[in-house]
């Protein structure tokens, strides 16, 4: 995959997953979509106009995607825990 596409998407997915974890984003899915879209556009503009070609290799994009996995697992576990707590209450 082309690094001009991979890196902005990978950075945005990582930042969005951190937003989900910190602010319980599943309660406001529209904000999650907005947050993701904002960072994709910001990263694409930065990579096209402000960063030299090849500044970040594709390895950094794969690293961001790999870091997203444990965060996504944590988000799922917290979401599941909150739903089980709501059923008990």
C-alpha positions, 0 to 999 in steps of 0.5 A, a space after each residue: 500500500 502506498 505510504 501517502 495513503 497508509 500513514 494518514 489512515 493509520 495515524 487517524 485510526 490510532 488517534 480515533 481509537 484513543 479518543 474512543 478509549 478516553 472519552 467513551 466515544 461509543 456514546 456519540 458515534 457521530 463525533 467519532 466519525 467527525 474525529 476520524 475524518 478531521 484527522 484523515 484530512 489533516 494528515 493528508 494535507 500535512 503529507 502532501 504539502 508540509 512533509 518531504 516525500 518519504 519522511 515517514 516510511 510505511 513501517 510507521 503506518 504499520 506500527 500505528 495499526 499494530 498499536 491500534 489493536 490493543 487499544 481496540 481490545 481495551 475499548 471493547 472490554 470497557 464497552 462490554 463491562 459498562 453494558 454488563 454493569 447497566 444490566 445489573 443496575 
